[in-house]
């Protein structure tokens, strides 16, 4: 099982964020994620915050091994063709290490402050449905092309739309591990498998990723054993600024290396 660090791009200087990315790679993390928002999601709402894709370009240059990506890009913040071009560029900058994480968006303040139409959850999901084929098409037209076939990660658990789009387009599915209800993942995973069967997709082509609130867990190795037994391929542990406490990440990496 792979271990990812989710570096929250808020409440820190960019020097602190860059140093955290370098430190996570040196520790042995497999993947580095940020998130795609314009304001902090917790803590001081008007505190420091940085844009996600500009940051990924920097990470492409200051790291050499880890995969990088957004967890996740908000589809409606950028034209799909532009997003594909951005992804191709960062993939080339990183020598083929980009993961294109994408979702429909949910943080209303981002929309209001930056002039995007918030609309409805269903409307944003329909926009994601329409954008995914456009992204895939543009990736196939760009010169030079991506270094590799960029894996698409879709985040979310909506059974009617999100998991259907995941079955159609994604190489990786991400949701959050419910510590109080481990059966939640199994239920949603079953829906994804059902969509794959309906659409003629081999469900084994889609890896499973979960986010874990590690500082709420009493026994992290035992929880990781449980997550692995559920069929998860990747666990993401969040690290917030400005100090970027990576003790949970270190423990998870030690667990991985002991398997």
C-alpha positions as CSV (number, residue, x, y, z in Angstrom):
1,X,0.0,0.0,0.0
2,X,1.3,3.4,-0.9
3,X,1.6,6.3,1.5
4,X,0.8,9.9,0.4
5,X,1.3,13.2,2.2
6,X,-1.5,15.8,1.8
7,X,0.3,19.1,2.4
8,X,-2.4,21.7,3.2
9,X,-1.3,24.9,1.3
10,X,-2.5,27.3,4.0
11,X,-1.3,29.1,7.2
12,X,2.4,28.9,6.0
13,X,4.9,30.8,3.9
14,X,5.8,29.2,0.6
15,X,9.3,28.4,1.9
16,X,7.7,26.4,4.7
17,X,5.5,24.5,2.2
18,X,8.4,23.8,-0.2
19,X,10.6,22.6,2.7
20,X,7.7,20.3,3.8
21,X,7.4,18.8,0.3
22,X,11.2,18.1,0.2
23,X,11.1,16.6,3.7
24,X,8.1,14.3,2.8
25,X,10.0,13.0,-0.2
26,X,13.2,12.4,1.8
27,X,11.1,10.6,4.5
28,X,9.9,8.1,1.8
29,X,6.4,9.3,0.9
30,X,5.2,7.9,-2.4
31,X,3.0,10.8,-3.4
32,X,2.6,14.5,-2.5
33,X,-0.8,16.2,-2.8
34,X,-2.0,19.7,-2.2
35,X,-5.6,21.0,-2.5
36,X,-7.3,23.4,-5.0
37,X,-8.8,26.2,-3.0
38,X,-8.2,29.9,-2.7
39,X,-8.9,30.4,1.1
40,X,-8.1,28.3,4.2
41,X,-10.4,25.4,4.9
42,X,-9.9,25.6,8.7
43,X,-8.3,27.9,11.2
44,X,-8.2,31.7,10.4
45,X,-10.5,32.0,7.3
46,X,-8.5,34.9,5.9
47,X,-5.1,33.4,6.7
48,X,-2.2,32.8,4.3
49,X,-3.1,30.5,1.3
50,X,-1.5,29.6,-2.0
51,X,-2.8,28.5,-5.5
52,X,-2.5,24.8,-6.2
53,X,-1.3,24.4,-9.8
54,X,1.4,27.0,-9.6
55,X,2.6,25.1,-6.5
56,X,2.7,21.8,-8.4
57,X,5.0,23.4,-11.0
58,X,7.4,24.2,-8.1
59,X,7.1,20.7,-6.6
60,X,8.0,19.3,-10.0
61,X,11.3,21.1,-9.8
62,X,12.2,20.6,-6.2
63,X,11.4,16.8,-6.0
64,X,12.7,14.0,-8.1
65,X,10.9,10.8,-7.2
66,X,7.4,11.3,-5.6
67,X,4.3,11.6,-7.7
68,X,2.5,15.0,-7.3
69,X,-1.0,16.2,-7.8
70,X,-4.1,18.1,-6.4
71,X,-6.5,16.3,-4.1
72,X,-8.4,17.5,-5.9
73,X,-8.6,20.1,-8.7
74,X,-12.0,21.9,-8.8
75,X,-13.2,21.3,-12.4
76,X,-15.1,24.6,-12.7
77,X,-12.2,26.9,-11.8
78,X,-10.5,26.3,-15.2
79,X,-11.5,25.6,-18.8
80,X,-11.1,21.8,-19.4
81,X,-8.7,22.3,-22.4
82,X,-6.5,24.7,-20.3
83,X,-6.5,22.3,-17.4
84,X,-5.3,19.5,-19.8
85,X,-2.5,21.7,-21.1
86,X,-1.5,22.7,-17.5
87,X,-1.4,19.0,-16.6
88,X,0.7,18.1,-19.6
89,X,3.1,20.8,-18.8
90,X,3.6,19.8,-15.1
91,X,3.8,16.2,-16.2
92,X,6.7,17.1,-18.5
93,X,8.3,19.3,-15.8
94,X,8.2,16.4,-13.4
95,X,9.3,13.8,-15.9
96,X,6.0,11.9,-15.8
97,X,5.0,12.1,-12.1
98,X,1.7,14.0,-12.3
99,X,-1.6,12.6,-11.0
100,X,-4.6,14.6,-12.3
101,X,-6.9,14.7,-9.4
102,X,-10.3,16.3,-10.1
103,X,-13.7,16.8,-8.6
104,X,-16.8,18.9,-9.0
105,X,-16.0,21.5,-6.3
106,X,-17.9,22.4,-3.1
107,X,-16.3,25.4,-1.3
108,X,-18.7,28.2,-1.9
109,X,-16.4,31.0,-0.8
110,X,-14.0,30.2,-3.6
111,X,-16.8,30.7,-6.1
112,X,-18.1,33.8,-4.6
113,X,-14.8,35.6,-4.1
114,X,-13.4,34.6,-7.6
115,X,-16.5,35.2,-9.6
116,X,-17.5,31.7,-10.5
117,X,-21.1,30.6,-10.5
118,X,-21.7,28.2,-7.6
119,X,-25.0,26.8,-8.9
120,X,-26.0,23.4,-7.5
121,X,-24.2,20.3,-6.6
122,X,-25.9,18.4,-9.4
123,X,-25.1,21.1,-11.9
124,X,-21.4,21.1,-10.9
125,X,-21.4,17.3,-11.3
126,X,-22.8,17.6,-14.8
127,X,-20.1,20.1,-15.7
128,X,-17.5,17.5,-14.5
129,X,-19.2,14.9,-16.7
130,X,-18.9,17.1,-19.7
131,X,-15.3,18.2,-18.9
132,X,-13.7,14.8,-18.5
133,X,-14.0,13.8,-22.2
134,X,-12.7,17.2,-23.2
135,X,-9.7,16.9,-21.0
136,X,-8.9,13.4,-22.3
137,X,-9.3,14.6,-25.9
138,X,-7.0,17.6,-25.4
139,X,-4.4,15.5,-23.7
140,X,-4.3,13.4,-26.9
141,X,-3.7,16.5,-29.1
142,X,-1.0,18.4,-27.3
143,X,2.5,18.7,-28.8
144,X,4.6,17.6,-27.1
145,X,2.4,15.0,-25.3
146,X,2.5,14.1,-21.7
147,X,5.4,11.9,-20.6
148,X,3.0,9.2,-19.6
149,X,-0.7,8.5,-19.8
150,X,-1.6,10.9,-17.0
151,X,-3.6,8.9,-14.4
152,X,-6.9,10.6,-13.5
153,X,-8.0,10.6,-9.9
154,X,-11.7,11.4,-9.1
155,X,-12.6,12.2,-5.5
156,X,-16.1,11.7,-4.1
157,X,-18.7,9.2,-3.0
158,X,-21.9,10.2,-4.8
159,X,-23.4,6.9,-6.0
160,X,-25.4,8.1,-9.0
161,X,-23.0,10.5,-10.7
162,X,-19.5,10.7,-9.1
163,X,-18.9,6.9,-8.9
164,X,-20.3,6.5,-12.4
165,X,-17.8,9.0,-13.8
166,X,-15.1,7.3,-11.8
167,X,-16.0,4.0,-13.5
168,X,-15.9,5.6,-16.9
169,X,-12.8,7.8,-16.6
170,X,-10.6,7.3,-13.5
171,X,-7.5,5.4,-12.8
172,X,-7.8,6.1,-9.1
173,X,-10.7,6.7,-6.8
174,X,-10.4,8.7,-3.6
175,X,-12.6,9.0,-0.6
176,X,-12.2,9.5,3.2
177,X,-11.8,6.6,5.6
178,X,-14.6,6.7,8.1
179,X,-13.0,5.7,11.4
180,X,-16.3,5.2,13.2
181,X,-17.8,3.3,10.3
182,X,-15.3,1.2,8.3
183,X,-18.2,-0.4,6.4
184,X,-18.7,3.0,4.6
185,X,-15.8,2.3,2.3
186,X,-17.0,-1.2,1.5
187,X,-20.4,0.0,0.6
188,X,-19.2,2.8,-1.7
189,X,-16.6,0.5,-3.2
190,X,-19.4,-2.0,-4.0
191,X,-21.3,0.7,-5.9
192,X,-18.2,1.6,-7.9
193,X,-17.7,-2.1,-8.8
194,X,-21.4,-2.3,-9.9
195,X,-20.8,0.8,-12.2
196,X,-17.8,-0.9,-13.6
197,X,-19.7,-4.0,-14.4
198,X,-22.5,-2.0,-16.0
199,X,-20.1,0.0,-18.2
200,X,-17.9,-2.9,-19.1
201,X,-14.9,-1.6,-17.2
202,X,-12.5,-3.9,-15.3
203,X,-12.7,-2.5,-11.8
204,X,-9.1,-3.7,-11.1
205,X,-7.9,-0.9,-13.4
206,X,-9.0,1.6,-10.7
207,X,-6.9,1.9,-7.6
208,X,-8.5,2.8,-4.3
209,X,-7.2,5.7,-2.2
210,X,-8.5,6.9,1.2
211,X,-7.7,9.9,3.3
212,X,-7.1,9.2,7.0
213,X,-7.5,11.6,9.9
214,X,-4.4,10.1,11.5
215,X,-4.3,12.2,14.6
216,X,-7.8,10.9,15.6
217,X,-6.6,7.3,15.5
218,X,-5.4,5.6,18.7
219,X,-3.5,2.8,17.0
220,X,-2.3,3.9,13.5
221,X,-0.6,0.6,12.4
222,X,-3.8,-1.4,13.4
223,X,-5.9,1.1,11.4
224,X,-3.6,0.7,8.4
225,X,-3.9,-3.1,8.7
226,X,-7.7,-2.7,8.6
227,X,-7.6,-0.3,5.6
228,X,-5.3,-2.6,3.7
229,X,-7.6,-5.6,4.4
230,X,-10.5,-3.6,2.9
231,X,-8.7,-3.5,-0.5
232,X,-7.3,0.0,-0.3
233,X,-4.1,0.7,-2.4
234,X,-3.1,4.1,-1.0
235,X,-3.5,6.1,2.2
236,X,-3.2,9.8,2.4
237,X,-2.3,11.6,5.6
238,X,-2.9,15.3,6.0
239,X,-0.2,17.7,7.2
240,X,-1.1,21.3,8.1
241,X,1.0,24.4,8.2
242,X,2.9,26.2,9.4
243,X,4.8,23.5,11.2
244,X,3.7,20.5,9.1
245,X,3.8,17.8,11.7
246,X,4.8,14.6,9.9
247,X,4.9,12.2,12.8
248,X,1.9,10.3,11.5
249,X,3.4,10.2,8.0
250,X,6.6,8.8,9.5
251,X,4.7,6.1,11.4
252,X,2.8,5.1,8.3
253,X,5.9,4.9,6.2
254,X,7.5,2.7,8.8
255,X,4.4,0.5,8.8
256,X,4.6,0.2,5.0
257,X,8.2,-0.7,5.0
258,X,7.6,-3.4,7.6
259,X,5.0,-5.2,5.4
